[in-house]
Amino acid sequence: MDKTRLLKLTIEECKKRFPHGYNKEQMIFVSEEIKQEKRTSDPVFFGKIETEKDIDLQRSNMIDDGHYPASISDCEVVGINGDCGVYCPVFMSGICDNVGEDEKEWKVRIKSEYGDGEEADEWLDLYGLRE
């Protein structure tokens, strides 16, 4: 969890709960509560996205939070959460929208992860990146 984000949330919550001031012990208590809650509506607090189910859960939380539209794509959910890459479930399903945006970068990602062998060639072929 991002410490700066946790501190900001802790201060905001302390201001709400203790409008006449708060002390160190109260801040520690509130920050521990925030960490325990694992606020899944905020991508910073959501764990690594590894499955389609994770994407669906995170999308639902993001929409419920009111900051994202119901039309948010799988790629956007994963990207906002910071898990875009060769192990993303969208990429692995063969339907990643981002590959076409920067083909050179994706070739490097695939080659660095899978080397120059058959597996890398399969991913490159799937996305039409093999030369």
N, C-alpha and C positions, 0 to 999 in steps of 0.2 A: 504494500500500500504506500502511496506517495505521502511522505511525512508532511510536506507543505499543505497538501489538500486536507489531511487529517487535522492539522492545526487550525486551518481556516474553518472547517466544520465544527470543531470543538469550540472555538471562540464564538461562532454564530449561535450555537446551541446554548452556551453559557450565558450569553447576553439575553436570550429568551427566557431561560429558567431563573436567572439571578439578575434582574434588571438594576438592582442597587449595588451590584459588584459581586465578584467571585474571587475565590482564592485558589491556590495551587492544588489543593486536595480535590476541590470541586472540578477543576479542569481535568485532572487525572481520571476521576470517576467518569466524567462525561466522555472523555476520549476512549476509555475502555468500553463504555456502552456502545459507542459508534463502531468500534472495531468488532464487537460481538454481533451487532446487527447485520454486518456485511451488506450494506445498502446496495442491493443488486440493480437498482434503477440508475446507478451511476457507474459507467464503465470502469472507472478507476477502482471500484470496490468489487468488481466481478472477477471471478477466477478465469483462468485461461479457457478460451473457447476451443473445444476439441471435437465436438459432435454437432450434428444437426439439432439435436435436442437442446444443447447449450445455446445455439443461435436463436432458436424459438423462444426459449426462456428469457434471454437477454432482450430480444426484440419486444416481447410482451412487457417487460419491466420498463423499457425505454419509452414505449408508447403510453403506458399507464402513468408514467411520470409527467407526461404532457409536453416534453421537450422535443419529441420526434414524431414525424407523421406515420400513419399506419402503413404507408407505402414504402417504408424504409427497406432496402434490399438486404439480402444475406451478406453481400460484400460490404455494404455500409456498416452493418452491425458489427461485423468482425473487424473492419478497419478502425472504427471509432474506438473499439475496445483494445486496439493495438496488437491484434493477433494475425495480421495479414502476412502471408508467407507460404512456403511450400508445404507446410503441415496444416494449413487452414482446411477445414472440412469442405468449403466451397471449392477451393482449388483442387482438392483431391477428388471431388466428384466430377471434375471436368467442365464446370460451368462458371469459372471465375471471370468476372467482367474486367478486372484490372490488368490482366495479362496483356491485352491489346494496347493499353495506354503507354507502356514502356517496355517494349519487347526486349530491348538490349538488357535492361536490368533483370528481367525475368529469366533470360537465358543464363545470366551470371548466377542468379539464385539457384536455379535448377542444377547447373553444372557444379557449383560449389557444394551443394548438398548431396547430389547423386553421382558426381564424377563424370567420366566420359563413357560410361558403359551403357548397356542395353536399357537399364531402368531410366537413365536420363533421357535417352533417345525416345522412349515411350512417352514421357511427359512432354518433351519438345514436339513430338508428332501430334499428340492430343491437342495441343494449343497452336499447331501450325507454325512452330518457331524453328524447326530444324532446317538448316541450310542445305 
